[in-house]
Amino acid sequence: MAPADASINEATGSRAAAPFQLRHVQSGRCLDGSVSQGIRLNTCNDNGYQAWR
């Protein structure tokens, strides 16, 4: 038996979207959002505040 795929919701059978970054074409900066700072463009990095679904 194959292992369960963690990206599939067993209740609905739907597949979770992979996180991605939204990058501004002209500045090269990424959309970054947090509760304390709001939504803004920031230097791209691999933090969770720039992981969109």
Secondary structure, 3 states (H helix, E strand, C coil): CCCCCCCECCCCCCECCCCECCECCCCCCEEEEECCCEEEEECCCCCHHHCEC
